[in-house]
């Protein structure tokens, strides 16, 4: 096949294709770039005939140069994974295969690079690992939220296999972790409930939270009934897994049956229950409240009798709860709802209520039975999982993902009438590697934390400070007004960083290099601002460090 035909074929590929010409002395110039490559990166036809070092920024060009050089030396294919930021400012992950092309003399004349987009796989893998790694890193702080939660919690992968579980799982099921991890979660469900289990799981995979009761077999072979909440674990708007909160309600269901048979038995059970048990008439007036109200909310149960059931519910939840109550009476269906109530200190307490209307043998409504439990820890646990995706674990500052989101929001807010400018400031710690090598990584971490704290002290409410990796930090200054003001802030930061700080028995003297990029009408993209700030930082470091550089648009 002729060279022209090959290039036409490569133009039609969805993968990015780069053909590099091998020059003498290990120089590599762009010979061909297909349409997919130009659409996915900022490389254009203008790059043809230029070397890697002339087209790419320093770190990227050095990395790519070594890969191409390895192909020439080994005369074999080379595969590697990389990441890059597209012209839209999004970060993509790729897997590249470099293939040498030889002439009749056996010399490598060209190298064809085929780049496949593996962003979805990498992001999903990374987010899943980050979510659980951070959960384990924070186990001392959130011990009671997972491992020692009184409710059983299991996590599932997207195939429905169990990946983790807390202590309560074994106490409910009798199975040890080694016996249930990697098992299909519905393998423990009784045959008649397997279809319901599949429906709950698929609903969570689709992004919705599902609640129901399931009957399962424990290790002894007995059937136990579980109240289950199946919730998607969503990171960056993508479902990466599922977690289930389980509660053994076998005895509770037996108790409900006894309630229908005997008011006396009901009284005994209610007085010893840990959940809130409430009976209401058809008008919503409370006719019975269990003694557990005192223990859980701090209110005497007698204070509830005769009052409308919404009296202690958060105003934002009242209309929704009232609608659920009326629908349950009219339809005869049970309900599950999450609401906020007030305790005796007037603090809101998240609660989950399971209600069921009770009818006599003539189908006349007797009362509404509602079982309510405190789910405050569960709610806090859910919030922490969301925080993990947007927070740097070492400094507790925003991470790259949150920074990019805020940057794009700030750029969208810039209009023709808005004359204020936007600034991006990129910083790193001068000679940080020497700190790590000489004083150890623990001291290096302390330097990074203190560095972030000092930057934040200067910026305060003027903008957002984020850690984007290693010793690199970045600042967003929306509505900064002018480049002079951005430079002034950069100078204040450098002056504050120069102040020595005490580390154990010695003083540390730290400096920083800073790159500044300002928004311009024709350059208002996250990609261009980040790239320009990075180049400005590189130039500042070339000046001898402890300096700043303002990117100049040509």
Helices and strands as residue ranges (DSSP letters): H 3-11, E 16-23, E 27-33, H 35-40, G 45-47, H 52-55, H 58-74, E 78-85, E 91-102, E 108-117, H 119-137, G 143-145, E 152-156, E 162-165, H 167-173, H 177-180, G 185-188, G 191-193, H 194-205, E 210-217, E 223-235, E 238-248, H 250-261, H 263-271, E 276-280, E 286-289, H 292-296, G 301-303, H 315-331, E 335-342, E 348-359, E 365-374, H 376-388, H 400-413, E 423-429, H 432-439, H 441-459, G 460-462, E 464-469, E 472-477, H 483-498, E 501-503, E 506-508, E 512-518, G 521-523, H 526-542, E 548-550
